[in-house]
Amino acid sequence: MGTYDDIAKYVEGHHRFVPKSCWIAHVKELNDLPVRRAWNRSGRGRQVPCPPEKWVAIEQAFRHFGLI
């Protein structure tokens, strides 16, 4: 299982950017993976959604860790 830290390190090593944890959570929601509500999240909408050009890199990390 890949933690948010593991996913961020994998993406940084392979794609040379560090994804924000809110981006990882957003892509998890897009792939119907379970996500817990953040303690500091206000409202229902995403304040900082993941940019579409970053989705592929994060999904690749999910595949690497067997999440999808």
Residue pairs with C-beta under 8 A, 6 or more apart in sequence:
1 65
1 66
1 67
2 10
2 61
2 62
2 64
2 65
2 66
2 67
4 21
4 24
6 61
6 65
7 19
7 24
7 58
7 61
7 62
7 65
8 18
8 19
8 21
8 24
10 61
10 64
10 65
11 17
11 18
11 19
11 57
11 58
11 60
11 61
12 18
14 57
14 60
14 61
15 57
15 60
17 54
17 57
19 50
19 54
19 57
19 58
20 48
20 50
22 38
22 46
22 47
22 48
22 49
22 50
23 48
23 49
23 50
23 51
23 54
23 58
24 50
24 58
25 35
25 38
26 46
26 49
26 50
27 50
27 54
27 55
27 58
27 59
27 62
28 34
28 35
28 62
28 67
29 35
30 55
31 59
31 62
31 67
31 68
33 62
33 67
33 68
41 47
50 58
59 68
62 68
